[in-house]
Amino acid sequence: MSQESATSTPPPSDDQTPPPPPVVEEKPKEKETSPPQPPPEPPVVEEEKEVSPPPPAPPQESKSLASMMEKEEVQSSPSTSSAAETESLVTKEEVVVVVVVDDGEEKKIEEKHQLEEQKHNIPQTLVSFKEESNIVADLSDFEKKALQEFKNLVQNALNTHQFTSPPPPPPPEAKTNTQETPADDSTPPKTEVPISESDVNTEINPPTDEESKTEETPLKQSQETKQEDPKIESLPEEISIWGVPLLKDDRSDVILLKFLRARDFKVKEAFVMITNTIKWRKEFMIDEVIDEDLGDDLEKVVFMHGHDREGHPVCYNVYGEFQNKELYQKTFADEEKRMKFLRWRIQFLERSIRKLDFRPGGISTIFQVNDLKNSPGPAKKELRLATKQALQLLQDNYPEFVAKQVFVNVPWWYLAFYTMISPFMTQRTKSKFVFVGPSKSAETLFKYISAEQVPIQYGGLSVDYCDCNPEFTVADPATELTVKPATKQTVEIIIYEKCVIVWELRVVGWEVSYSAEFAPDAKDAYTVIIQKPTKLTPTDEPVISSSFKVSELGKILLTVDNSTAKKKKLLYRFIIKPFSD
């Protein structure tokens, strides 16, 4: 089964929960991200098969997260990692970066830190997933042939109204036998079951000879009319999925390719899938659900925010919100509430999907971020049931809508659960998954999403502009730098004219000292202290915003002193405003 879903994998059941690992909170801070070794893989039970029905993975695939990670480390190249680490998102000609360090000591500390990172690593994907092209010319011959066959089947179904036609009635013989019985003396009279008026009205009796003669002429006339006007019979039905009418334009090819890829280009299986999806959408009354008022209680649980570096809209699933007992009970207490949650989740997904660009070469998938911080554990039966139900619907009816699944703030029990279900996933599905612990969450998100697009609560610079009306927007790019352990890093912003400079700066996790000053170019001029060296902790304001009125040429110096044994991620950006006296 395809694992495409806009909802993260449901927690395991109670009897599948592995024993807890050693307590990690008491370890030194630099080892906070070190996950325990995953527990041994338990035998597969029937419940697991229901949670993850995809076919078993080939024998050569890894069956545990530990072995998956070993393969990933062997495949990953140190030179590639180093290049990615030093890459800068945005460069400005007027910015000069100066690093002040003790080279020998810094090198020893950094090498020790890298060894710790390699030793304690959270399982990630074997191979990073790369989206296939939806342009027909880019497809292989086999894929083109499968797409054409699929289109022929869909066209025939539209012509014959297979997608919406009710099932054929039972044969007349069977119907006659159930309603009529031959006269027989041994058969008791049918006086025990009274016949209702509706039964009498809907009963169909064969016409008499006289009735046949009188109705023969109109019947022939109606048949002749249909034959004379073939458009009445041949007019195909119109079916739309996610606002895209099937076989009307090239957007339909993108829709059909999703179903084909979900079924490994097996045309008949893809046709069954799309037929079932159309039937389900009609039964679920999708068009009515989209416009239904289901409240805004869950707007902090699932929300869209920004885009990734490739232009995919980003959806955040924040399961820690369900620690709120009132919200949890209101959402999952009984079957009726769980059904409302399901309708809300489908509504949210439908609205998001309809904003996608289904043209070939456009963006037709979503980037998923699943925040598992303070997520309710496996003991929450109601959440597990609701998530399992939602996951099944999403897998069956929303194929290939996830570009990437990044799990941040991952707890030990989720890794254990993933270890159990991993053998049942295809390599294609597993290649979309990324798992990271709390201390690596922001850094990992920045690999896929630029800092100005990442919400402030996840280490980025993006805030709700309606609430605080800041100087910056997502259109203002940020620069990302790595501050190595036991080093000072100074950013110099050279000023070429009188102006007002506004900047904001953030070090993810802080635990550094920060200072700012202005150094004029004129000889014998005094340096202006804008911000004295200040020690900042993780509980301080996540982003520092400052401005300075420059009346003479010079440079702004922003200094970050990282005295810890961990490397830090520095984010900053600035804008220049006109000078006014």
Order of alpha helices (4+ residues) and beta strands (2+ residues): alpha-alpha-alpha-beta-alpha-alpha-alpha-alpha-alpha-alpha-beta-beta-alpha-alpha-alpha-beta-beta-alpha-alpha-beta-alpha-beta-alpha-alpha-beta-alpha-alpha-beta-beta-beta-beta-beta-beta-beta-beta
